[in-house]
Amino acid sequence: MKLFYVYIVECSDKSYYTGFTSNLDKRIVEHNVGTHDNAYTLKRRPVILKWTEQFTDLNPAIAVEKQIKGWSHKKKRHL
């Protein structure tokens, strides 16, 4: 069974980034080493994982990620 994760990381500038992945450990490492040149977190490293939720179905995971991305900074912080 494949697992999917929605996650929130706190960046060094105290902003939050919400993402989606099927390999959470690898993705957090990628954020912190700057693997992707156009990533939001590239100039905001290091990042710290603050929240995650695991899913067994892709569609609900994507829906939750989109929902959280629309939330305010304050609401994400309280999650």
PDB file of N, CA, C and O in Angstrom:
ATOM      1  N   MET A   1       0.848  -1.180   0.000  1.00  0.00           N
ATOM      2  CA  MET A   1       0.000   0.000   0.000  1.00  0.00           C
ATOM      3  C   MET A   1       0.894   1.244   0.000  1.00  0.00           C
ATOM      4  O   MET A   1       1.812   1.365   0.811  1.00  0.00           O
ATOM      5  N   LYS A   2       0.613   2.141  -0.904  1.00  0.00           N
ATOM      6  CA  LYS A   2       1.374   3.394  -0.999  1.00  0.00           C
ATOM      7  C   LYS A   2       0.787   4.415  -0.024  1.00  0.00           C
ATOM      8  O   LYS A   2      -0.429   4.528   0.133  1.00  0.00           O
ATOM      9  N   LEU A   3       1.683   5.149   0.622  1.00  0.00           N
ATOM     10  CA  LEU A   3       1.261   6.187   1.566  1.00  0.00           C
ATOM     11  C   LEU A   3       1.605   7.561   1.008  1.00  0.00           C
ATOM     12  O   LEU A   3       2.578   7.724   0.272  1.00  0.00           O
ATOM     13  N   PHE A   4       0.794   8.535   1.369  1.00  0.00           N
ATOM     14  CA  PHE A   4       0.981   9.922   0.957  1.00  0.00           C
ATOM     15  C   PHE A   4       0.948  10.787   2.207  1.00  0.00           C
ATOM     16  O   PHE A   4       0.260  10.474   3.179  1.00  0.00           O
ATOM     17  N   TYR A   5       1.696  11.873   2.167  1.00  0.00           N
ATOM     18  CA  TYR A   5       1.808  12.754   3.325  1.00  0.00           C
ATOM     19  C   TYR A   5       1.569  14.202   2.922  1.00  0.00           C
ATOM     20  O   TYR A   5       2.080  14.672   1.905  1.00  0.00           O
ATOM     21  N   VAL A   6       0.796  14.889   3.724  1.00  0.00           N
ATOM     22  CA  VAL A   6       0.681  16.336   3.643  1.00  0.00           C
ATOM     23  C   VAL A   6       1.455  16.844   4.855  1.00  0.00           C
ATOM     24  O   VAL A   6       1.339  16.296   5.951  1.00  0.00           O
ATOM     25  N   TYR A   7       2.243  17.891   4.647  1.00  0.00           N
ATOM     26  CA  TYR A   7       3.109  18.346   5.729  1.00  0.00           C
ATOM     27  C   TYR A   7       3.222  19.867   5.731  1.00  0.00           C
ATOM     28  O   TYR A   7       2.986  20.537   4.726  1.00  0.00           O
ATOM     29  N   ILE A   8       3.589  20.376   6.889  1.00  0.00           N
ATOM     30  CA  ILE A   8       3.895  21.796   7.038  1.00  0.00           C
ATOM     31  C   ILE A   8       5.285  21.891   7.650  1.00  0.00           C
ATOM     32  O   ILE A   8       5.585  21.251   8.658  1.00  0.00           O
ATOM     33  N   VAL A   9       6.126  22.703   7.021  1.00  0.00           N
ATOM     34  CA  VAL A   9       7.433  23.008   7.602  1.00  0.00           C
ATOM     35  C   VAL A   9       7.473  24.488   7.943  1.00  0.00           C
ATOM     36  O   VAL A   9       6.863  25.318   7.269  1.00  0.00           O
ATOM     37  N   GLU A  10       8.197  24.795   8.995  1.00  0.00           N
ATOM     38  CA  GLU A  10       8.452  26.187   9.348  1.00  0.00           C
ATOM     39  C   GLU A  10       9.821  26.550   8.804  1.00  0.00           C
ATOM     40  O   GLU A  10      10.807  25.855   9.052  1.00  0.00           O
ATOM     41  N   CYS A  11       9.871  27.628   8.070  1.00  0.00           N
ATOM     42  CA  CYS A  11      11.120  28.084   7.459  1.00  0.00           C
ATOM     43  C   CYS A  11      11.888  28.980   8.430  1.00  0.00           C
ATOM     44  O   CYS A  11      11.350  29.413   9.449  1.00  0.00           O
ATOM     45  N   SER A  12      13.135  29.248   8.105  1.00  0.00           N
ATOM     46  CA  SER A  12      13.985  30.063   8.979  1.00  0.00           C
ATOM     47  C   SER A  12      13.452  31.478   9.169  1.00  0.00           C
ATOM     48  O   SER A  12      13.768  32.127  10.165  1.00  0.00           O
ATOM     49  N   ASP A  13      12.641  31.968   8.218  1.00  0.00           N
ATOM     50  CA  ASP A  13      12.055  33.303   8.353  1.00  0.00           C
ATOM     51  C   ASP A  13      10.697  33.271   9.054  1.00  0.00           C
ATOM     52  O   ASP A  13       9.972  34.267   9.071  1.00  0.00           O
ATOM     53  N   LYS A  14      10.361  32.112   9.635  1.00  0.00           N
ATOM     54  CA  LYS A  14       9.115  31.879  10.380  1.00  0.00           C
ATOM     55  C   LYS A  14       7.883  31.760   9.485  1.00  0.00           C
ATOM     56  O   LYS A  14       6.763  31.709   9.994  1.00  0.00           O
ATOM     57  N   SER A  15       8.060  31.717   8.180  1.00  0.00           N
ATOM     58  CA  SER A  15       6.932  31.447   7.290  1.00  0.00           C
ATOM     59  C   SER A  15       6.705  29.936   7.261  1.00  0.00           C
ATOM     60  O   SER A  15       7.550  29.157   7.701  1.00  0.00           O
ATOM     61  N   TYR A  16       5.552  29.543   6.737  1.00  0.00           N
ATOM     62  CA  TYR A  16       5.213  28.128   6.641  1.00  0.00           C
ATOM     63  C   TYR A  16       5.103  27.726   5.181  1.00  0.00           C
ATOM     64  O   TYR A  16       4.660  28.496   4.329  1.00  0.00           O
ATOM     65  N   TYR A  17       5.518  26.500   4.922  1.00  0.00           N
ATOM     66  CA  TYR A  17       5.358  25.916   3.591  1.00  0.00           C
ATOM     67  C   TYR A  17       4.574  24.620   3.760  1.00  0.00           C
ATOM     68  O   TYR A  17       4.911  23.792   4.606  1.00  0.00           O
ATOM     69  N   THR A  18       3.543  24.447   2.965  1.00  0.00           N
ATOM     70  CA  THR A  18       2.731  23.243   2.990  1.00  0.00           C
ATOM     71  C   THR A  18       3.013  22.446   1.731  1.00  0.00           C
ATOM     72  O   THR A  18       3.032  22.996   0.630  1.00  0.00           O
ATOM     73  N   GLY A  19       3.227  21.169   1.893  1.00  0.00           N
ATOM     74  CA  GLY A  19       3.547  20.335   0.746  1.00  0.00           C
ATOM     75  C   GLY A  19       2.902  18.969   0.820  1.00  0.00           C
ATOM     76  O   GLY A  19       2.202  18.636   1.777  1.00  0.00           O
ATOM     77  N   PHE A  20       3.155  18.192  -0.210  1.00  0.00           N
ATOM     78  CA  PHE A  20       2.589  16.872  -0.388  1.00  0.00           C
ATOM     79  C   PHE A  20       3.686  15.969  -0.943  1.00  0.00           C
ATOM     80  O   PHE A  20       4.431  16.390  -1.827  1.00  0.00           O
ATOM     81  N   THR A  21       3.800  14.754  -0.452  1.00  0.00           N
ATOM     82  CA  THR A  21       4.836  13.838  -0.922  1.00  0.00           C
ATOM     83  C   THR A  21       4.458  12.395  -0.608  1.00  0.00           C
ATOM     84  O   THR A  21       3.573  12.133   0.207  1.00  0.00           O
ATOM     85  N   SER A  22       5.133  11.480  -1.258  1.00  0.00           N
ATOM     86  CA  SER A  22       4.979  10.062  -0.920  1.00  0.00           C
ATOM     87  C   SER A  22       6.192   9.553  -0.141  1.00  0.00           C
ATOM     88  O   SER A  22       6.225   8.394   0.273  1.00  0.00           O
ATOM     89  N   ASN A  23       7.187  10.420   0.056  1.00  0.00           N
ATOM     90  CA  ASN A  23       8.373  10.043   0.824  1.00  0.00           C
ATOM     91  C   ASN A  23       8.758  11.239   1.708  1.00  0.00           C
ATOM     92  O   ASN A  23       9.545  12.097   1.306  1.00  0.00           O
ATOM     93  N   LEU A  24       8.201  11.274   2.889  1.00  0.00           N
ATOM     94  CA  LEU A  24       8.345  12.439   3.761  1.00  0.00           C
ATOM     95  C   LEU A  24       9.798  12.693   4.177  1.00  0.00           C
ATOM     96  O   LEU A  24      10.273  13.827   4.107  1.00  0.00           O
ATOM     97  N   ASP A  25      10.489  11.662   4.600  1.00  0.00           N
ATOM     98  CA  ASP A  25      11.879  11.853   5.049  1.00  0.00           C
ATOM     99  C   ASP A  25      12.740  12.430   3.930  1.00  0.00           C
ATOM    100  O   ASP A  25      13.500  13.374   4.144  1.00  0.00           O
ATOM    101  N   LYS A  26      12.615  11.861   2.749  1.00  0.00           N
ATOM    102  CA  LYS A  26      13.393  12.339   1.601  1.00  0.00           C
ATOM    103  C   LYS A  26      13.048  13.789   1.269  1.00  0.00           C
ATOM    104  O   LYS A  26      13.935  14.586   0.964  1.00  0.00           O
ATOM    105  N   ARG A  27      11.773  14.125   1.327  1.00  0.00           N
ATOM    106  CA  ARG A  27      11.343  15.479   0.952  1.00  0.00           C
ATOM    107  C   ARG A  27      11.860  16.526   1.936  1.00  0.00           C
ATOM    108  O   ARG A  27      12.248  17.618   1.520  1.00  0.00           O
ATOM    109  N   ILE A  28      11.872  16.218   3.218  1.00  0.00           N
ATOM    110  CA  ILE A  28      12.390  17.168   4.200  1.00  0.00           C
ATOM    111  C   ILE A  28      13.888  17.388   3.972  1.00  0.00           C
ATOM    112  O   ILE A  28      14.369  18.518   4.059  1.00  0.00           O
ATOM    113  N   VAL A  29      14.615  16.325   3.684  1.00  0.00           N
ATOM    114  CA  VAL A  29      16.037  16.456   3.368  1.00  0.00           C
ATOM    115  C   VAL A  29      16.218  17.329   2.129  1.00  0.00           C
ATOM    116  O   VAL A  29      17.090  18.197   2.105  1.00  0.00           O
ATOM    117  N   GLU A  30      15.405  17.105   1.108  1.00  0.00           N
ATOM    118  CA  GLU A  30      15.493  17.913  -0.120  1.00  0.00           C
ATOM    119  C   GLU A  30      15.282  19.390   0.179  1.00  0.00           C
ATOM    120  O   GLU A  30      15.995  20.239  -0.356  1.00  0.00           O
ATOM    121  N   HIS A  31      14.311  19.702   1.027  1.00  0.00           N
ATOM    122  CA  HIS A  31      14.085  21.103   1.411  1.00  0.00           C
ATOM    123  C   HIS A  31      15.344  21.682   2.054  1.00  0.00           C
ATOM    124  O   HIS A  31      15.746  22.805   1.747  1.00  0.00           O
ATOM    125  N   ASN A  32      15.955  20.919   2.934  1.00  0.00           N
ATOM    126  CA  ASN A  32      17.084  21.443   3.704  1.00  0.00           C
ATOM    127  C   ASN A  32      18.397  21.491   2.942  1.00  0.00           C
ATOM    128  O   ASN A  32      19.274  22.280   3.296  1.00  0.00           O
ATOM    129  N   VAL A  33      18.562  20.686   1.919  1.00  0.00           N
ATOM    130  CA  VAL A  33      19.798  20.762   1.129  1.00  0.00           C
ATOM    131  C   VAL A  33      19.630  21.632  -0.109  1.00  0.00           C
ATOM    132  O   VAL A  33      20.611  21.941  -0.785  1.00  0.00           O
ATOM    133  N   GLY A  34      18.403  22.028  -0.412  1.00  0.00           N
ATOM    134  CA  GLY A  34      18.166  22.911  -1.558  1.00  0.00           C
ATOM    135  C   GLY A  34      18.189  22.193  -2.885  1.00  0.00           C
ATOM    136  O   GLY A  34      18.736  22.711  -3.858  1.00  0.00           O
ATOM    137  N   THR A  35      17.608  21.015  -2.945  1.00  0.00           N
ATOM    138  CA  THR A  35      17.602  20.183  -4.155  1.00  0.00           C
ATOM    139  C   THR A  35      16.942  20.876  -5.343  1.00  0.00           C
ATOM    140  O   THR A  35      17.412  20.748  -6.474  1.00  0.00           O
ATOM    141  N   HIS A  36      15.869  21.601  -5.098  1.00  0.00           N
ATOM    142  CA  HIS A  36      15.094  22.203  -6.188  1.00  0.00           C
ATOM    143  C   HIS A  36      15.364  23.714  -6.257  1.00  0.00           C
ATOM    144  O   HIS A  36      15.087  24.449  -5.309  1.00  0.00           O
ATOM    145  N   ASP A  37      15.900  24.153  -7.381  1.00  0.00           N
ATOM    146  CA  ASP A  37      16.332  25.550  -7.551  1.00  0.00           C
ATOM    147  C   ASP A  37      15.203  26.575  -7.454  1.00  0.00           C
ATOM    148  O   ASP A  37      15.447  27.729  -7.102  1.00  0.00           O
ATOM    149  N   ASN A  38      13.982  26.170  -7.761  1.00  0.00           N
ATOM    150  CA  ASN A  38      12.875  27.130  -7.759  1.00  0.00           C
ATOM    151  C   ASN A  38      11.947  26.952  -6.548  1.00  0.00           C
ATOM    152  O   ASN A  38      10.834  27.479  -6.541  1.00  0.00           O
ATOM    153  N   ALA A  39      12.390  26.226  -5.542  1.00  0.00           N
ATOM    154  CA  ALA A  39      11.554  25.944  -4.379  1.00  0.00           C
ATOM    155  C   ALA A  39      11.392  27.170  -3.479  1.00  0.00           C
ATOM    156  O   ALA A  39      12.325  27.957  -3.317  1.00  0.00           O
ATOM    157  N   TYR A  40      10.222  27.322  -2.905  1.00  0.00           N
ATOM    158  CA  TYR A  40       9.939  28.403  -1.959  1.00  0.00           C
ATOM    159  C   TYR A  40      10.927  28.372  -0.792  1.00  0.00           C
ATOM    160  O   TYR A  40      11.358  29.417  -0.305  1.00  0.00           O
ATOM    161  N   THR A  41      11.277  27.177  -0.358  1.00  0.00           N
ATOM    162  CA  THR A  41      12.121  27.033   0.830  1.00  0.00           C
ATOM    163  C   THR A  41      13.612  27.232   0.558  1.00  0.00           C
ATOM    164  O   THR A  41      14.395  27.280   1.507  1.00  0.00           O
ATOM    165  N   LEU A  42      14.023  27.347  -0.680  1.00  0.00           N
ATOM    166  CA  LEU A  42      15.446  27.402  -1.022  1.00  0.00           C
ATOM    167  C   LEU A  42      16.195  28.478  -0.234  1.00  0.00           C
ATOM    168  O   LEU A  42      17.266  28.211   0.311  1.00  0.00           O
ATOM    169  N   LYS A  43      15.650  29.668  -0.172  1.00  0.00           N
ATOM    170  CA  LYS A  43      16.319  30.773   0.529  1.00  0.00           C
ATOM    171  C   LYS A  43      15.800  30.953   1.948  1.00  0.00           C
ATOM    172  O   LYS A  43      16.070  31.966   2.592  1.00  0.00           O
ATOM    173  N   ARG A  44      15.058  29.969   2.430  1.00  0.00           N
ATOM    174  CA  ARG A  44      14.469  30.054   3.769  1.00  0.00           C
ATOM    175  C   ARG A  44      14.890  28.854   4.626  1.00  0.00           C
ATOM    176  O   ARG A  44      14.183  28.456   5.552  1.00  0.00           O
ATOM    177  N   ARG A  45      16.037  28.299   4.302  1.00  0.00           N
ATOM    178  CA  ARG A  45      16.537  27.133   5.033  1.00  0.00           C
ATOM    179  C   ARG A  45      17.259  27.570   6.302  1.00  0.00           C
ATOM    180  O   ARG A  45      17.781  28.682   6.376  1.00  0.00           O
ATOM    181  N   PRO A  46      17.288  26.686   7.299  1.00  0.00           N
ATOM    182  CA  PRO A  46      16.727  25.342   7.331  1.00  0.00           C
ATOM    183  C   PRO A  46      15.225  25.381   7.608  1.00  0.00           C
ATOM    184  O   PRO A  46      14.680  26.378   8.081  1.00  0.00           O
ATOM    185  N   VAL A  47      14.589  24.271   7.299  1.00  0.00           N
ATOM    186  CA  VAL A  47      13.164  24.119   7.599  1.00  0.00           C
ATOM    187  C   VAL A  47      13.017  23.063   8.687  1.00  0.00           C
ATOM    188  O   VAL A  47      13.845  22.162   8.824  1.00  0.00           O
ATOM    189  N   ILE A  48      11.944  23.198   9.451  1.00  0.00           N
ATOM    190  CA  ILE A  48      11.655  22.257  10.531  1.00  0.00           C
ATOM    191  C   ILE A  48      10.252  21.711  10.313  1.00  0.00           C
ATOM    192  O   ILE A  48       9.302  22.478  10.157  1.00  0.00           O
ATOM    193  N   LEU A  49      10.120  20.404  10.301  1.00  0.00           N
ATOM    194  CA  LEU A  49       8.814  19.772  10.148  1.00  0.00           C
ATOM    195  C   LEU A  49       7.971  20.084  11.381  1.00  0.00           C
ATOM    196  O   LEU A  49       8.380  19.811  12.509  1.00  0.00           O
ATOM    197  N   LYS A  50       6.789  20.661  11.153  1.00  0.00           N
ATOM    198  CA  LYS A  50       5.912  21.044  12.258  1.00  0.00           C
ATOM    199  C   LYS A  50       4.660  20.190  12.349  1.00  0.00           C
ATOM    200  O   LYS A  50       4.107  20.010  13.434  1.00  0.00           O
ATOM    201  N   TRP A  51       4.208  19.660  11.214  1.00  0.00           N
ATOM    202  CA  TRP A  51       2.954  18.904  11.200  1.00  0.00           C
ATOM    203  C   TRP A  51       2.934  17.993   9.986  1.00  0.00           C
ATOM    204  O   TRP A  51       3.464  18.336   8.929  1.00  0.00           O
ATOM    205  N   THR A  52       2.323  16.839  10.146  1.00  0.00           N
ATOM    206  CA  THR A  52       2.131  15.936   9.018  1.00  0.00           C
ATOM    207  C   THR A  52       0.883  15.094   9.235  1.00  0.00           C
ATOM    208  O   THR A  52       0.491  14.818  10.369  1.00  0.00           O
ATOM    209  N   GLU A  53       0.275  14.697   8.141  1.00  0.00           N
ATOM    210  CA  GLU A  53      -0.840  13.765   8.177  1.00  0.00           C
ATOM    211  C   GLU A  53      -0.627  12.752   7.071  1.00  0.00           C
ATOM    212  O   GLU A  53      -0.231  13.100   5.958  1.00  0.00           O
ATOM    213  N   GLN A  54      -0.892  11.499   7.387  1.00  0.00           N
ATOM    214  CA  GLN A  54      -0.673  10.394   6.457  1.00  0.00           C
ATOM    215  C   GLN A  54      -1.988   9.975   5.822  1.00  0.00           C
ATOM    216  O   GLN A  54      -3.029   9.960   6.479  1.00  0.00           O
ATOM    217  N   PHE A  55      -1.933   9.631   4.534  1.00  0.00           N
ATOM    218  CA  PHE A  55      -3.108   9.195   3.781  1.00  0.00           C
ATOM    219  C   PHE A  55      -2.781   7.933   2.998  1.00  0.00           C
ATOM    220  O   PHE A  55      -1.634   7.709   2.614  1.00  0.00           O
ATOM    221  N   THR A  56      -3.785   7.120   2.768  1.00  0.00           N
ATOM    222  CA  THR A  56      -3.616   5.946   1.911  1.00  0.00           C
ATOM    223  C   THR A  56      -4.219   6.176   0.540  1.00  0.00           C
ATOM    224  O   THR A  56      -4.062   5.349  -0.359  1.00  0.00           O
ATOM    225  N   ASP A  57      -4.908   7.294   0.373  1.00  0.00           N
ATOM    226  CA  ASP A  57      -5.547   7.637  -0.896  1.00  0.00           C
ATOM    227  C   ASP A  57      -5.043   9.005  -1.358  1.00  0.00           C
ATOM    228  O   ASP A  57      -5.017   9.962  -0.584  1.00  0.00           O
ATOM    229  N   LEU A  58      -4.651   9.081  -2.606  1.00  0.00           N
ATOM    230  CA  LEU A  58      -4.077  10.302  -3.175  1.00  0.00           C
ATOM    231  C   LEU A  58      -5.037  11.493  -3.154  1.00  0.00           C
ATOM    232  O   LEU A  58      -4.639  12.595  -2.777  1.00  0.00           O
ATOM    233  N   ASN A  59      -6.264  11.291  -3.543  1.00  0.00           N
ATOM    234  CA  ASN A  59      -7.196  12.423  -3.701  1.00  0.00           C
ATOM    235  C   ASN A  59      -7.488  13.176  -2.406  1.00  0.00           C
ATOM    236  O   ASN A  59      -7.460  14.407  -2.417  1.00  0.00           O
ATOM    237  N   PRO A  60      -7.766  12.504  -1.299  1.00  0.00           N
ATOM    238  CA  PRO A  60      -7.958  13.258  -0.053  1.00  0.00           C
ATOM    239  C   PRO A  60      -6.693  14.011   0.380  1.00  0.00           C
ATOM    240  O   PRO A  60      -6.775  15.106   0.936  1.00  0.00           O
ATOM    241  N   ALA A  61      -5.545  13.425   0.124  1.00  0.00           N
ATOM    242  CA  ALA A  61      -4.287  14.094   0.488  1.00  0.00           C
ATOM    243  C   ALA A  61      -4.141  15.400  -0.278  1.00  0.00           C
ATOM    244  O   ALA A  61      -3.793  16.427   0.305  1.00  0.00           O
ATOM    245  N   ILE A  62      -4.400  15.368  -1.561  1.00  0.00           N
ATOM    246  CA  ILE A  62      -4.308  16.573  -2.384  1.00  0.00           C
ATOM    247  C   ILE A  62      -5.331  17.611  -1.922  1.00  0.00           C
ATOM    248  O   ILE A  62      -5.032  18.805  -1.882  1.00  0.00           O
ATOM    249  N   ALA A  63      -6.530  17.161  -1.576  1.00  0.00           N
ATOM    250  CA  ALA A  63      -7.576  18.082  -1.112  1.00  0.00           C
ATOM    251  C   ALA A  63      -7.167  18.769   0.187  1.00  0.00           C
ATOM    252  O   ALA A  63      -7.380  19.971   0.345  1.00  0.00           O
ATOM    253  N   VAL A  64      -6.587  18.021   1.111  1.00  0.00           N
ATOM    254  CA  VAL A  64      -6.149  18.605   2.388  1.00  0.00           C
ATOM    255  C   VAL A  64      -5.009  19.593   2.151  1.00  0.00           C
ATOM    256  O   VAL A  64      -4.989  20.667   2.752  1.00  0.00           O
ATOM    257  N   GLU A  65      -4.062  19.242   1.284  1.00  0.00           N
ATOM    258  CA  GLU A  65      -2.964  20.163   0.980  1.00  0.00           C
ATOM    259  C   GLU A  65      -3.510  21.484   0.435  1.00  0.00           C
ATOM    260  O   GLU A  65      -3.096  22.556   0.877  1.00  0.00           O
ATOM    261  N   LYS A  66      -4.422  21.411  -0.508  1.00  0.00           N
ATOM    262  CA  LYS A  66      -5.000  22.633  -1.090  1.00  0.00           C
ATOM    263  C   LYS A  66      -5.743  23.447  -0.043  1.00  0.00           C
ATOM    264  O   LYS A  66      -5.662  24.675  -0.030  1.00  0.00           O
ATOM    265  N   GLN A  67      -6.465  22.764   0.831  1.00  0.00           N
ATOM    266  CA  GLN A  67      -7.209  23.458   1.886  1.00  0.00           C
ATOM    267  C   GLN A  67      -6.252  24.206   2.811  1.00  0.00           C
ATOM    268  O   GLN A  67      -6.466  25.381   3.109  1.00  0.00           O
ATOM    269  N   ILE A  68      -5.209  23.533   3.259  1.00  0.00           N
ATOM    270  CA  ILE A  68      -4.258  24.147   4.191  1.00  0.00           C
ATOM    271  C   ILE A  68      -3.521  25.308   3.537  1.00  0.00           C
ATOM    272  O   ILE A  68      -3.259  26.315   4.195  1.00  0.00           O
ATOM    273  N   LYS A  69      -3.185  25.191   2.267  1.00  0.00           N
ATOM    274  CA  LYS A  69      -2.486  26.277   1.580  1.00  0.00           C
ATOM    275  C   LYS A  69      -3.305  27.568   1.580  1.00  0.00           C
ATOM    276  O   LYS A  69      -2.744  28.657   1.463  1.00  0.00           O
ATOM    277  N   GLY A  70      -4.616  27.451   1.710  1.00  0.00           N
ATOM    278  CA  GLY A  70      -5.479  28.623   1.752  1.00  0.00           C
ATOM    279  C   GLY A  70      -5.631  29.228   3.138  1.00  0.00           C
ATOM    280  O   GLY A  70      -6.248  30.282   3.291  1.00  0.00           O
ATOM    281  N   TRP A  71      -5.082  28.580   4.134  1.00  0.00           N
ATOM    282  CA  TRP A  71      -5.216  29.047   5.512  1.00  0.00           C
ATOM    283  C   TRP A  71      -4.254  30.186   5.812  1.00  0.00           C
ATOM    284  O   TRP A  71      -3.241  30.365   5.136  1.00  0.00           O
ATOM    285  N   SER A  72      -4.592  30.944   6.836  1.00  0.00           N
ATOM    286  CA  SER A  72      -3.720  32.020   7.307  1.00  0.00           C
ATOM    287  C   SER A  72      -2.517  31.442   8.052  1.00  0.00           C
ATOM    288  O   SER A  72      -2.512  30.277   8.449  1.00  0.00           O
ATOM    289  N   HIS A  73      -1.510  32.278   8.227  1.00  0.00           N
ATOM    290  CA  HIS A  73      -0.316  31.897   8.989  1.00  0.00           C
ATOM    291  C   HIS A  73      -0.727  31.478  10.401  1.00  0.00           C
ATOM    292  O   HIS A  73      -0.230  30.482  10.927  1.00  0.00           O
ATOM    293  N   LYS A  74      -1.620  32.229  11.000  1.00  0.00           N
ATOM    294  CA  LYS A  74      -2.055  31.964  12.369  1.00  0.00           C
ATOM    295  C   LYS A  74      -2.745  30.602  12.482  1.00  0.00           C
ATOM    296  O   LYS A  74      -2.502  29.855  13.430  1.00  0.00           O
ATOM    297  N   LYS A  75      -3.589  30.289  11.531  1.00  0.00           N
ATOM    298  CA  LYS A  75      -4.305  29.015  11.564  1.00  0.00           C
ATOM    299  C   LYS A  75      -3.332  27.841  11.380  1.00  0.00           C
ATOM    300  O   LYS A  75      -3.480  26.807  12.031  1.00  0.00           O
ATOM    301  N   LYS A  76      -2.347  27.998  10.505  1.00  0.00           N
ATOM    302  CA  LYS A  76      -1.331  26.952  10.319  1.00  0.00           C
ATOM    303  C   LYS A  76      -0.520  26.776  11.586  1.00  0.00           C
ATOM    304  O   LYS A  76      -0.207  25.647  11.964  1.00  0.00           O
ATOM    305  N   ARG A  77      -0.176  27.859  12.244  1.00  0.00           N
ATOM    306  CA  ARG A  77       0.613  27.797  13.479  1.00  0.00           C
ATOM    307  C   ARG A  77      -0.136  27.033  14.562  1.00  0.00           C
ATOM    308  O   ARG A  77       0.474  26.290  15.331  1.00  0.00           O
ATOM    309  N   HIS A  78      -1.447  27.208  14.627  1.00  0.00           N
ATOM    310  CA  HIS A  78      -2.233  26.536  15.648  1.00  0.00           C
ATOM    311  C   HIS A  78      -2.507  25.063  15.335  1.00  0.00           C
ATOM    312  O   HIS A  78      -2.902  24.300  16.217  1.00  0.00           O
ATOM    313  N   LEU A  79      -2.302  24.676  14.109  1.00  0.00           N
ATOM    314  CA  LEU A  79      -2.504  23.280  13.729  1.00  0.00           C
ATOM    315  C   LEU A  79      -1.460  22.430  14.431  1.00  0.00           C
ATOM    316  O   LEU A  79      -1.438  21.211  14.259  1.00  0.00           O
TER     317      LEU A  79
END
